[in-house]
């Protein structure tokens, strides 16, 4: 019997696997590629909500945990995934400049907001009021990271690459069995796939669709991420990722003509050069009504757990949430109430067998 089965290998599943690896736990991952939100994510880590110039929820604490986490993965896998790059927030007016300066005086935010106005010198960008610079930001190449991590799991025999079948799961009093695998505990980290989870689908995971474009624009020559009505994220070789949309109604992973049109039109409000769309992808972000993660234990099965609901900030939240879940399971440390799934215990209805 092994210690854990982990279902899902996005940012959540990978982060929890690292907790298991660090503590010498035996585990098997079951995953397919059906949930693509981690794979299509821009991978930007940014502690500031740039629409309102406020600190994202617990982002400073999450950043302190996330940066060493990704550095260890780079050392372990022998590749660079963390690309340090500043974010420049395009100002729309003098009033926005003043709001920026006010925000930069606030405790916890002051370490992330540069108080200099960055003058625009890029002829391909329309930014007459300049930019504000966000510090301690960057981009994790999530797709490359998960691919490398998956390859390492396959090499060690720790990955069963298939769609998880709930009819093949047997839940016993002190363990679970999935096909030929027996484990003391099981953790579900399946993103929007939670909607089809027969044990945790009582949780209010709503999800919203995000679409991103990759464009080729040789005239742009950007070395920073630009945030205006959309993000422009440099990828190298004159390629840029443009995103993202937020659609609460369409729950498919298929890119849409409407999404491409929306992104292109927003981009053209401030990008003043020709560009070519070379890729267009979509995924469903696992979002919750109160915008907090879903972390904790099943109401009826004390060896069944969930790690989900990171929304658009999975790069920052995943290392912290996975550590909290591990310490809850193995060391009895409480999960913060704002993250604990027991806040939705009133929605749970026991299954009648």
N, C-alpha and C positions, 0 to 999 in steps of 0.2 A: 504494500500500500504506500502510495506517495503522499506528500503533504497537501498539495494543491492541484486543482484543475483551474486554469485561467481561460475564460472564454472571451476572445477578442484580442486583437493586437494593433490597436491604434495607440495614441499617446497614453491613454489610461492603462490599457493592458500591458504595454511595454514598461511603463513606470512601475507598475506593481510587480512585474517579473523581476525588475532590478532589485526591489526590496527583498524578494525571495532569494535571489542570487546572493545578495550581500549577507544574508543570514543563514546561508547554507541549507535552504529548504529545497526539497525535491518537488518539481512541478512539471506539468504538461500543459501546453497551450493548444486550444482548439480554435481555429480561425479560418475564415475565408476572406475574400476581398469585397464583401457586399456593402459594407459601410465605409464610405470614401471620404468622410469629412476630414480626417487627419491627413489623408493622402493628398487632398486638393487644397489644404489650408495654405495660406500665405506664409505661415510660420513666424510671423512678426511677434516679438515680445516687446511690450510697451506698457509701462505701469500707469500711464495717464490716459484718461478718457478725453480725447481731443476735441470732442464736440462741446464739452462744458468746462474743460480745463480743471478736472478734478482727478484725484487719485482713484484708480480702480480698486475694487474691494480687496483689501489685504495685499495689494500688489507689491509693496515694498518688502514684506515678509516673504512672499512667494518668490520674488526675484533672488533673495539671498539663498534660498534652497535650490532654485532651478539652475543657476549658473554653475555651481560645482557639480550638479547632477549631469549636465550636458558635457562638461569638461571630462568627467570620468568616462562617459560613453565614448567620447572621441579617443581617449587613451586606450580604452578596451577594444574598440573596433578599428583603430588605426586610421581614422579618417577625420577630416574637419567637417562639422555640421553647423557649428555656431559661427555666423558671420557678423561681426560687430559692425554696425552701421547706424548712424544717427537718423532720427526722424525729424523732418522739417515740416512744421504745421504752417500752411499758407494762410496768411491773414487776409480777411476780406475787407477790413476797414481799420481806421484809427481806433475805433471803439474796441475792436478785438485785440489790438496791441495793448490797450490799457487793461483789459481784462486779464491778459496774459501776465502782465507785471503784477497785478493784484494777486493772482494765483501763485506766482513765484515767491511771494512773501509768506505763504502759508506753511505751517509746520508739516513735515513729511513730504510735501510737494516741492519744497525749495531745492532738494537735492536732484530733482529731475528736470527742472525748467531753467534753461539758460536765459539770463536777463538781457542778452544782447539781441537786437533786431538784425537778422541776417538779410543783407540786401540781395535782391535777385540779380544775378549776372548771366542767367541762362536765357538766351534768346528764344528757346523753344518753349519756355514756361512763361505764362502771363501771371505775374505776381507783383503788382505795383506797390503793395504795402509790405512786401518782404515776408520773412518767415520767423517763427519761433522754433528754437532747437530743443528737442527732447533728448536728455542724456540717459546713458545706461540702457540703450536699446539695441536691437539687432534682429537677425533672422535665423531661425533654425531651419535647415533643409530637411523638413519632416519626411518627405517622401524617400530621400536617400537614407535617412537614419533608420526608418522602419524597414526598408529593404535590407540594409546591412544587418540589422538586429534579427530579422527573420532568417537570413542566411546562417547566422551564428546559431540560432535555435535548431535549424534543420541539421546542421553539422553535429550538434550534440544529441540529436534525437529527441528534442523537447517540443516539437511542433507537429500537430496533426492538422494538416491543411485541408479542411473540409467545413461544410456548413453544419453547425451544431444542431443536432436533432433532439428535441425535448422528449420524444417518445422513446429514445434510447437511454434516457437518464433515470436511474433508480435512486431515490432518496431514502436512505435508511436513518435510523436514529442517531448513529454516531459517524456515518460516512456517506459518501455518494459513490455510485458506479456509473461510468459512461462507457458503454460497450465493454472492452476488456480492461478499462482503467479504473482502479479503485483509489479514492483519495479521501483524506480526512475532511477537506474543505473545498468549496468551489466559489470562485469569484467571477461575476459577470461584468465585463467591461466592453460592452458591445455598441456603445453610442446609440444612435437612433434605432438600432436593432432591438433595443429594450422593449419597443412596442409589441414585439411578437414573443416576448419572454413570458411564459405562462406563470411564473412565480413573482415577477416584479412589474408586470404591466399595469398594476394598480397605481403606480407612481405617475405623477402628472408631468411626464416628459412630452413636450409639445414639438419641438424641433422647428427650425426654419432653414430654408434652402439658401445656400450661398453659391453664387456663380462667379468665376474668375476667368479673365482673359490673359493670355500671354501674347504680347505684341513685340514686333521688331521695329525699332525706331532709331536708326543710326544717328540722327541729328540731335537726340536728347542729351547724351553724354552725362548722365546723372551718376553721382557717387553717394547720394543720400536717398532715403525713402521720403517721398513727398506725400503729405496728406492734405487733400482738399475735399472735394465732394467724393472722391475715391482715392485709394492708395495707388501710388506708382512705386513698385519695388524692383530695384535693379537686380538682375540675375546674372549679368555678364554677357559678353558677346552681343551687345546692343539689344538684348532681350529684357523685357520688363513685365512683371505680373501686375495686372490691374484688377482691383476688387474692392469691395465685393458687394453683391446684392443681398437683400434680406427679404425672403418671400415666405410668409407663414402659411400659405395655402397649398402650394405645389410640394408634394412630398416625394418626388422622384429624383433620382440621381442624374437624370438626363439634362444636359445643357439645353437652354431654350433660345429661340431667336429674340424673344422679348428681353431676356437677360443680357444678351450681347448688345442689343440696341441701347438698353439703359446704361450699361457701362461705357459704351462708345460715346454716347451723348454727354455724359457727365465728364468724361475725360477731355472731350473737345472744348469744354468751357474754359480750360486753362492750359491745355497742351496745344501749342501752335505750330505743329509740324506734321508731316505725313507719317503714318504708321501702318503696319500690316499685321492683321490678326493671324497668329500662327497656331494658337491652341485655345480651347474653350472647354472648361470642365466645371462640374458641379458636385455638391455634396450636401447632406442634411446635417446641420449642426445640432447636437443634442442639447436643447435649451429647456429651462424650467421656468415656471411663471415667476418665481421670486428671484431668479437669476443666481441661484446658489447651487453648488454641486449636490449630487445624490450619493451619499457615502454611508454605508452601514450594513446592518444584518437584517435578514428576513424576519418578519414578525413571528413566524411559526417554526422556522428551521435555523437553529443557532450555528449551523456550519455552512450556511449559504449567505453570500455577501454580494453587494453591488458597488460599483465605482463608475460614476457616470455624471452627465449633466454639466460638462465644462463649457458649453457654448462656444464662443469664438476665442476664448482665452486659454485653450487647453495647454499650450506650450508653457505658460506660467503656472497654471493651477495643478497640472498632473503630478509633478514631483511631490508637491506638498500634500495633496489629497491621498496619494498612494502611501506616503509615509504615515499619515494619520490612520488610514485603514489598517495597515500592518500593525501599528502599535496598539490599536484597539483590539485586534484579533489575538495577537500573541502576548501582549503585555497588559491588557485590560485598561488601557488609557482611554478616557472618554473622547468621543468625536465632538467637536464644537457643535452646539445645538443648531446653528444656522446652516450646517452642512448635513447633519444627521438625518437619515431617511425617516427616523421615527417622528419627525414633524408632520409626516403625512400618514401616520398610523390610522387615523380615522377613515381613510379611504380604503383600507385593506378589508377584504372579505375572505374569510377562510375558504379554501377549496373543499368541496364535498366529494369524497372518494367513495 
